Amino acid sequence: MLGDDAELTAAVLAAQNGDEDAFRTVYRSVHPRLLGYIRTLVGDTDVEDVASESWLQIARDLDRFSGDADRFRGWAARIARNRALDHLRMRGRRPAVGGDETELTDKPALSDTADEAMEALATGHTMNLIAQLPQDQAEAVVLRVVVGLDAKSAADTLGKRPGAVRTAAHRGLKRLAELLGADDPAGQLGGVPPQRGRRPEAQAPGGVTQSRARTQKDM
């Protein structure tokens, strides 16, 4: 198991057993990425409110969770998405949803230009560009690249087929590559060189189990 995943899996297990410090470790590890995902759904104005609601539910339901670090990220993302959509419904708003992505579901790997966009996105310098993508592409890209989910976990979060999520991510990353090229024609955004062949889904298994509710002020 990768080091960060092993640490998160152990922290979740300890948090389920009532370790407050471990829960803070879980929060610090997952929150920044989760915040980026929530922002793609509700925008900057409501992101903190939705994040707070999400973490309150995560804390309350933590004892029901079972799985490793990757499963925990997916579980937390599903909670955040549900809270975000509830929030939008209460305010009579809807996230903009892009078109059907099914015709390219069997497309193999991401192109080199999309890999470059993925590398730049992972640095956090291009999050503002995601707002220019259709909603389905934005969610797929953030879940795959920022939150770090594999296609199956991202699909479970979105209620879609893995192939559709791969396609949405492919299209979104391709568009991001174009946007990055327009913003940074020399290809030096953030000083991060492109790394070929790296996949965003190197997660590994582990185990987890039980806890009590916490408030966000404890995190």
N, C-alpha and C positions, 0 to 999 in steps of 0.2 A: 504494500500500500504506500502511496506517495506520502511524504512527510506531513504536508498541510492537511490532507484528508485524514490521516491517522490521528492527528491532533484534534481536528474537529469532531471526529467520531467519538474519541475518548471524552471530549468536553461535553458533548451532548449526553452521553451515558452518565457522566458525573452530575450534570445538571438535573437529569431525571431523578437522580438519587438525592437531590436537595442541595447540591453544592452551588452556592451563590456566585462564587468566583468563577466557576466553570460556566455558569450561564452568561456572565459578563464576557467571557472568552468567546462563547458562541455568538453573542450579539456583535462583538467587535469584528468577528470574522465574516459574518453574513450581512450585517446591516448596510455597509456601503454599497454592495452590489444590489441588494434588494431595493435600496433607495433609488438607484439608477433605473431599475425596472419599473417601480411605481411611478417615477417621473414620466416615463413614456406613456403611461395610461392617463394620468390626471393632470400633468403639468406641474410647474413650480409652485403655484399658489397653494395647492392642497396636499402636496407630497408629504409634508411632515405629519399632518393629521392622519392620513391614511397609514403611514408607517407606524404611528403610535397605536392605531387600532389593530394593525397586523401583529405587532409584537405582543400586545395584550392577549390576543387569541393564541399566538404561538406559546406564550408562557402558560396560559390556562390549559391548553390541550397537549402540552409536551409529553405528559405521561401516556398518551395514546399513541405516540409515534414509535415506530420500530423500523430500523434500517441504519445504513451507513451515512457517511458525509454527503455523498451525492444525492441519496434519497432525501436527506434532510433539506438540502438546498431546494430540491423540487417541491417538497412538502411546504416549505416556507413560501416559495414563490406562488403556489396555488392559493394559499391563504391570502397573500398580498393581493393577488389578482381578484379574488372574490371580494375583498374589502374595497378595492379600488372601484370595481364595477358597481357595488352597492352604493358607494359614495357618489358616483356619477349619476346613478338612477335617482337618488334622493334629490339631486340638484337639476334633474331634467336634462342632463347632458349625456352624450354618447361618444365613445372614442371613435375616430374615423377608421373604418375597416376597409382594407384594400380589396382587390378583385380575387377571383378564384385562382389558386395556385396549383391546380391538380395536373395540368398538362405537362409539367416538368418534373413530376415526382420521382422519376427513375433516373434523373440526371446524376452522373457520378460524383466527381469531386469538385471542390471549389477551384476557380481559376487562380492563376498566380496573382492577378491584380486584386482579386477578392481576399487572398491571403495577406497581401500587403495592407489592405484596409483593416483586416482583422487585427493585425499586429499594432497598427496605429490606434485603433479603437481600444485595445486592451490597455493602453497607457492612460486613457481617460481624457485625451486631448480632443477627441472628436465626438463626445457625447451630444454636443449641441446639434450636430448634423443629423442625428437620428430623427429629430423632429420633422425633417423634410421627407422621411420615408412614409409610405402607407403603413397603417397601424399594424397589419399582420406581419409585414416585413420588420418593422421596428421591434415588435415583441419577440419575434424569432431571433433576431440578431442579438438583442440584449440577453435573452435567456441562454443562448448558445455561447456567446462571447464574454459577456460581463458577469452574468450569474454563474456560468461555467457548466451548464447542464448538457448532457448528451441529447441526441435527437429524440430518443424515446421519452426521457424525463420531461423535455420541453413539450413534447406532444401531449403527454399526460396532463401537464399544467394547462395547456391551451384547449384540450379536448379535441385534438386533431390527430390525423395519422402522421407518423414520423416522416414519411415521404413528403407530405405537404409542408411540414416544418422545415425540412432540409431545403426544399425549393424556395420557400419564403426567405430563409436565411441566405441562400445563394443569390437570389435577386437583390436582397437588401445590401449584402456585402459588395456585390458588383456595382450597385448604385453609389454606395459609400466610397468605393475606389474612384469612381468618376468625380464625386464631390471633393475627395481628398486631392485628386490630381489638379482640380481647378483651384483649390486653396493653396496647394503646395506643389507646383509643377516640378520642383527639383527633387521631390520625394523625400524630404528631410524633416517632415513634420515631427516636432518633439524630439528630433535627433535619434529616432528609433529606426534602425535599418530593418528592411523586410527579412523575415526568416521563412524560408520555403518549407513546405511539407508539414508544418506544425498543425495539429488538429486541436480544436478547443475542447475535446471531450475525454481527456486522460483522467478519468476518475476510477476509483477502486473500491472494492467491497469491505465491509467491516461488520460491526454489530452494535445494537443500542436497546434500551428499556425504560423510566418512571419518575414523577415530580410534584411540585406545588406551584400555585400561581405566583407571579412576580409582577411588579409594576415597572414601568420604563425608567423611573428614577433610580432603580437599583442597577441599571445596566451600565 
